[in-house]
Amino acid sequence: MTQEHVYKITFGILFLIFMLIRIYYAKNIKGNVKLRTEGGKREKFLVFLVSIGMMIIPMIWMFSGLFRTTDIGLPNYARTAGVIAAVLSLWLFYEVHRTLGKNWSPILEIREGHTLTKEGPYKRIRHPMYTQIWIWVIAQFLISSNWTVSLGGLVPWALLYFIRVPYEEKMMEEEFGEEYLKYMKETGRILPKF
């Protein structure tokens, strides 16, 4: 077995853990009444692009040699750092889902009984799920050591992030008013504010 196979298998295991966390928490929100959805087709299209870049393209990389011509050749220490970053990312992913509970949604929604979460990872960061995804796409870049896989995850995620966040913060402000404005002053968007 080559080192490349080890990195592909490792990424596959980490990706499987990512999916299991998401599936578990997605089941918990079924049946929640949606009071407001923001973005409609735009939001669904952006999520679709991210799915291709963070799921389909890495799967093609893992199970074929299709992207061999765009290999970067990063040293093992960089790829190992990617594995460590992915593990950190998965821990944060789990903590964010656990803390949000029924407030979590894959698209911009306000659900019945929605509350403003300010504990756990949300104590100092408004969008720790986005922090987690930034860490994940960087880890995807380092582990794959491949431009196609790297840009395939980074570009659609950056597009979704920079388009979505202003809408999300406006929606949260409209829903929670002064409480959210105060929360914004006390927290960083994706990096902790102390």
Contacts in CASP RR format, 6 or more apart in sequence:
PFRMAT RR
TARGET T0000
AUTHOR 0000-0000-0000
METHOD contacts of the structure
MODEL  1
MTQEHVYKITFGILFLIFMLIRIYYAKNIKGNVKLRTEGGKREKFLVFLV
SIGMMIIPMIWMFSGLFRTTDIGLPNYARTAGVIAAVLSLWLFYEVHRTL
GKNWSPILEIREGHTLTKEGPYKRIRHPMYTQIWIWVIAQFLISSNWTVS
LGGLVPWALLYFIRVPYEEKMMEEEFGEEYLKYMKETGRILPKF
3 76 0 8 1.000
7 79 0 8 1.000
7 83 0 8 1.000
7 143 0 8 1.000
7 144 0 8 1.000
7 145 0 8 1.000
8 61 0 8 1.000
8 62 0 8 1.000
10 83 0 8 1.000
10 143 0 8 1.000
11 58 0 8 1.000
11 62 0 8 1.000
11 86 0 8 1.000
11 140 0 8 1.000
11 143 0 8 1.000
11 144 0 8 1.000
12 58 0 8 1.000
12 62 0 8 1.000
14 83 0 8 1.000
14 86 0 8 1.000
14 87 0 8 1.000
14 90 0 8 1.000
14 139 0 8 1.000
14 143 0 8 1.000
15 55 0 8 1.000
15 58 0 8 1.000
17 90 0 8 1.000
18 90 0 8 1.000
18 93 0 8 1.000
18 136 0 8 1.000
21 90 0 8 1.000
21 93 0 8 1.000
21 94 0 8 1.000
21 97 0 8 1.000
22 93 0 8 1.000
22 97 0 8 1.000
24 97 0 8 1.000
25 97 0 8 1.000
25 98 0 8 1.000
25 100 0 8 1.000
25 101 0 8 1.000
25 104 0 8 1.000
26 106 0 8 1.000
28 101 0 8 1.000
28 102 0 8 1.000
29 101 0 8 1.000
29 102 0 8 1.000
29 104 0 8 1.000
29 105 0 8 1.000
29 111 0 8 1.000
32 102 0 8 1.000
32 111 0 8 1.000
32 112 0 8 1.000
33 111 0 8 1.000
33 112 0 8 1.000
34 109 0 8 1.000
34 110 0 8 1.000
34 111 0 8 1.000
34 112 0 8 1.000
35 109 0 8 1.000
35 110 0 8 1.000
35 111 0 8 1.000
35 112 0 8 1.000
35 114 0 8 1.000
36 109 0 8 1.000
36 110 0 8 1.000
36 171 0 8 1.000
36 175 0 8 1.000
37 43 0 8 1.000
37 107 0 8 1.000
37 108 0 8 1.000
37 109 0 8 1.000
38 107 0 8 1.000
38 108 0 8 1.000
38 109 0 8 1.000
38 167 0 8 1.000
38 168 0 8 1.000
38 171 0 8 1.000
39 107 0 8 1.000
39 108 0 8 1.000
39 167 0 8 1.000
40 107 0 8 1.000
42 163 0 8 1.000
43 107 0 8 1.000
43 108 0 8 1.000
43 164 0 8 1.000
44 107 0 8 1.000
46 156 0 8 1.000
46 159 0 8 1.000
46 160 0 8 1.000
46 163 0 8 1.000
46 164 0 8 1.000
47 106 0 8 1.000
47 107 0 8 1.000
47 160 0 8 1.000
49 156 0 8 1.000
49 159 0 8 1.000
49 160 0 8 1.000
50 153 0 8 1.000
50 156 0 8 1.000
50 157 0 8 1.000
50 160 0 8 1.000
52 152 0 8 1.000
52 156 0 8 1.000
53 152 0 8 1.000
53 153 0 8 1.000
53 156 0 8 1.000
53 157 0 8 1.000
54 133 0 8 1.000
54 136 0 8 1.000
54 137 0 8 1.000
54 140 0 8 1.000
54 152 0 8 1.000
54 153 0 8 1.000
54 156 0 8 1.000
54 157 0 8 1.000
57 67 0 8 1.000
57 148 0 8 1.000
57 149 0 8 1.000
57 152 0 8 1.000
57 153 0 8 1.000
58 140 0 8 1.000
58 144 0 8 1.000
58 149 0 8 1.000
58 153 0 8 1.000
60 66 0 8 1.000
60 67 0 8 1.000
61 67 0 8 1.000
61 144 0 8 1.000
61 146 0 8 1.000
61 148 0 8 1.000
61 149 0 8 1.000
67 146 0 8 1.000
67 148 0 8 1.000
67 149 0 8 1.000
70 146 0 8 1.000
70 147 0 8 1.000
70 148 0 8 1.000
71 145 0 8 1.000
71 146 0 8 1.000
71 147 0 8 1.000
72 145 0 8 1.000
72 146 0 8 1.000
72 147 0 8 1.000
72 150 0 8 1.000
73 145 0 8 1.000
74 142 0 8 1.000
74 145 0 8 1.000
78 142 0 8 1.000
78 145 0 8 1.000
79 142 0 8 1.000
79 143 0 8 1.000
79 145 0 8 1.000
81 142 0 8 1.000
82 138 0 8 1.000
82 139 0 8 1.000
82 142 0 8 1.000
82 143 0 8 1.000
83 139 0 8 1.000
83 143 0 8 1.000
85 135 0 8 1.000
85 136 0 8 1.000
85 138 0 8 1.000
85 139 0 8 1.000
85 142 0 8 1.000
86 135 0 8 1.000
86 136 0 8 1.000
86 139 0 8 1.000
86 140 0 8 1.000
86 143 0 8 1.000
88 135 0 8 1.000
89 132 0 8 1.000
89 133 0 8 1.000
89 135 0 8 1.000
89 136 0 8 1.000
89 139 0 8 1.000
92 121 0 8 1.000
92 128 0 8 1.000
92 131 0 8 1.000
92 132 0 8 1.000
92 135 0 8 1.000
93 129 0 8 1.000
93 132 0 8 1.000
93 136 0 8 1.000
95 120 0 8 1.000
95 121 0 8 1.000
95 128 0 8 1.000
96 104 0 8 1.000
96 121 0 8 1.000
96 122 0 8 1.000
96 128 0 8 1.000
96 129 0 8 1.000
96 132 0 8 1.000
97 104 0 8 1.000
99 117 0 8 1.000
99 119 0 8 1.000
99 120 0 8 1.000
99 121 0 8 1.000
99 122 0 8 1.000
100 117 0 8 1.000
100 129 0 8 1.000
102 111 0 8 1.000
102 113 0 8 1.000
103 111 0 8 1.000
103 114 0 8 1.000
103 115 0 8 1.000
103 117 0 8 1.000
105 111 0 8 1.000
108 164 0 8 1.000
108 167 0 8 1.000
108 168 0 8 1.000
108 171 0 8 1.000
110 171 0 8 1.000
110 175 0 8 1.000
114 175 0 8 1.000
116 172 0 8 1.000
116 176 0 8 1.000
116 179 0 8 1.000
116 180 0 8 1.000
116 183 0 8 1.000
118 183 0 8 1.000
121 128 0 8 1.000
121 131 0 8 1.000
122 128 0 8 1.000
122 187 0 8 1.000
123 187 0 8 1.000
124 186 0 8 1.000
124 187 0 8 1.000
124 188 0 8 1.000
124 192 0 8 1.000
124 193 0 8 1.000
124 194 0 8 1.000
125 131 0 8 1.000
125 187 0 8 1.000
125 188 0 8 1.000
125 189 0 8 1.000
125 190 0 8 1.000
125 191 0 8 1.000
125 192 0 8 1.000
125 193 0 8 1.000
126 169 0 8 1.000
126 183 0 8 1.000
126 184 0 8 1.000
126 187 0 8 1.000
126 188 0 8 1.000
126 189 0 8 1.000
126 190 0 8 1.000
127 165 0 8 1.000
127 168 0 8 1.000
127 189 0 8 1.000
127 190 0 8 1.000
128 190 0 8 1.000
130 161 0 8 1.000
130 165 0 8 1.000
130 189 0 8 1.000
130 190 0 8 1.000
131 190 0 8 1.000
131 191 0 8 1.000
133 157 0 8 1.000
133 161 0 8 1.000
134 157 0 8 1.000
134 161 0 8 1.000
134 190 0 8 1.000
137 150 0 8 1.000
137 153 0 8 1.000
137 154 0 8 1.000
137 157 0 8 1.000
138 154 0 8 1.000
140 149 0 8 1.000
140 150 0 8 1.000
140 153 0 8 1.000
140 154 0 8 1.000
141 149 0 8 1.000
141 150 0 8 1.000
141 154 0 8 1.000
144 150 0 8 1.000
165 189 0 8 1.000
169 180 0 8 1.000
169 184 0 8 1.000
172 180 0 8 1.000
173 180 0 8 1.000
173 181 0 8 1.000
173 184 0 8 1.000
176 183 0 8 1.000
186 193 0 8 1.000
187 193 0 8 1.000
END
